[in-house]
Amino acid sequence: MQFKFFNPYAGGRRTQNHLPHWEQEGALYFVNFHLADSLPAEFRIRLKRERDAWLARHPHPWAPEIEKEYHERFLAAIERCLDEGRGACPLKRPECRAIVADAMRHFDGERVDVMAFVIMPNHVHAAIIPRTGFHLEQLIHSWKQWTAKRVNPLIGERGKFWQEDYFDSILRDGEHLGRVLRYIRNNPAKASLHPGEYTLYESDYAQQYLVPPEGAR
């Protein structure tokens, strides 16, 4: 599996939806996206107001300490709320998670290299490398669109299934990669989920990377 860590001197492609996103070709990303009803409205409004003010003071690209502050101030709060299992949580159903897992693996090795992901009852975490010519926002949009069209009829819904935007960060080094892979693996236990309530996928590379070196056990 070929990928590159974040290069602060290489520049990149900046995209904008509701949140700013920073892309570098061949980079490995940690991405998070969640269901439309997974965060209470008042929580989203308050967090957006605080985050918009913070982002205005901290344009991309970020130094490691700035990215850490962003994660601690905003993403950690979102993660705590998501892990409480807010909303209808249709992804608790195995048949719904299977649709999402199949979509994420469908172009694995062609448009994207999928290192690992976990599908939780109301959100998804993944470590992925978009292939040349395929942008991160295009991949995530296609996953959301395809899965929403198939899960909504299954659960008897017609409205918005996924929250419009997503969160992402380019991994900086092997230590950062290790933290992300451990986070993906441990998120179900952190949220007190039981087997059958989540779907964890780890590529061979991810599993090998997480095995302690000989003599370190």
RAGIFEN-V715218 format. One record per residue. RES is the residue in three letters. PHI is phi in whole degrees, -180 to 180 (NA if undefined). OMEGA is omega in whole degrees, 0 to 359 (999 if undefined). Layout:
<<RES PHI OMEGA> <RES PHI OMEGA>>
This chain:
<<MET NA 183> <GLN -102 176> <PHE -157 179> <LYS -127 173> <PHE -84 183> <PHE -61 177> <ASN -115 183> <PRO -66 182> <TYR -102 187> <ALA -92 185> <GLY 73 180> <GLY 168 181> <ARG -106 180> <ARG -99 178> <THR -118 184> <GLN -142 168> <ASN -119 170> <HIS -80 179> <LEU -124 174> <PRO -77 178> <HIS -132 184> <TRP -120 184> <GLU -118 169> <GLN -135 184> <GLU -62 179> <GLY 81 185> <ALA -79 176> <LEU -98 185> <TYR -115 165> <PHE -103 183> <VAL -122 180> <ASN -139 173> <PHE -141 189> <HIS -139 183> <LEU -72 187> <ALA -62 184> <ASP -102 188> <SER -83 179> <LEU -124 179> <PRO -59 184> <ALA -58 182> <GLU -67 177> <PHE -66 180> <ARG -62 182> <ILE -65 180> <ARG -64 182> <LEU -66 179> <LYS -63 180> <ARG -61 180> <GLU -68 182> <ARG -69 179> <ASP -60 179> <ALA -65 180> <TRP -68 181> <LEU -64 178> <ALA -63 180> <ARG -92 185> <HIS -135 179> <PRO -70 174> <HIS -71 353> <PRO -77 185> <TRP -101 167> <ALA -72 183> <PRO -54 183> <GLU -70 177> <ILE -73 178> <GLU -62 178> <LYS -62 178> <GLU -62 179> <TYR -60 180> <HIS -62 183> <GLU -69 184> <ARG -81 189> <PHE -121 184> <LEU -66 179> <ALA -63 178> <ALA -65 178> <ILE -65 181> <GLU -61 179> <ARG -62 180> <CYS -68 180> <LEU -63 183> <ASP -70 175> <GLU -77 176> <GLY 76 179> <ARG -71 177> <GLY 84 184> <ALA -73 177> <CYS 53 179> <PRO -64 181> <LEU -76 170> <LYS -73 180> <ARG -82 183> <PRO -56 182> <GLU -69 176> <CYS -74 178> <ARG -63 180> <ALA -63 178> <ILE -63 180> <VAL -67 180> <ALA -62 179> <ASP -63 179> <ALA -64 183> <MET -70 180> <ARG -95 190> <HIS -60 181> <PHE -107 178> <ASP -62 182> <GLY 90 178> <GLU -117 179> <ARG -100 185> <VAL -154 170> <ASP -107 183> <VAL -98 180> <MET -83 181> <ALA -166 170> <PHE -156 171> <VAL -134 177> <ILE -103 181> <MET -95 182> <PRO -59 182> <ASN -136 178> <HIS -162 183> <VAL -134 170> <HIS -118 179> <ALA -152 170> <ALA -114 188> <ILE -139 175> <ILE -126 176> <PRO -64 176> <ARG -77 180> <THR -56 180> <GLY 94 180> <PHE -123 184> <HIS -88 184> <LEU -57 184> <GLU -66 178> <GLN -68 180> <LEU -63 183> <ILE -67 177> <HIS -60 181> <SER -66 176> <TRP -62 182> <LYS -64 183> <GLN -63 183> <TRP -64 183> <THR -71 180> <ALA -61 181> <LYS -65 183> <ARG -100 180> <VAL -79 182> <ASN -55 177> <PRO -63 181> <LEU -66 182> <ILE -103 177> <GLY 74 180> <GLU -119 180> <ARG -129 186> <GLY -84 180> <LYS -65 183> <PHE -94 182> <TRP -102 167> <GLN -62 190> <GLU -63 187> <ASP -99 179> <TYR -149 177> <PHE -113 180> <ASP -150 171> <SER -148 176> <ILE -85 182> <LEU -72 190> <ARG -95 183> <ASP -167 182> <GLY -63 178> <GLU -65 178> <HIS -62 177> <LEU -59 179> <GLY -60 179> <ARG -62 181> <VAL -66 181> <LEU -64 177> <ARG -68 179> <TYR -63 179> <ILE -60 181> <ARG -65 188> <ASN -93 185> <ASN -59 178> <PRO -59 179> <ALA -66 179> <LYS -61 180> <ALA -92 178> <SER 61 177> <LEU -87 178> <HIS -103 175> <PRO -54 183> <GLY 94 179> <GLU -106 180> <TYR -153 176> <THR -129 178> <LEU -111 173> <TYR -123 174> <GLU -133 176> <SER -66 177> <ASP -58 180> <TYR -63 181> <ALA -63 180> <GLN -65 179> <GLN -66 181> <TYR -65 183> <LEU -84 177> <VAL -75 180> <PRO -61 176> <PRO -58 179> <GLU -57 181> <GLY 93 181> <ALA -97 181> <ARG -73 999>>
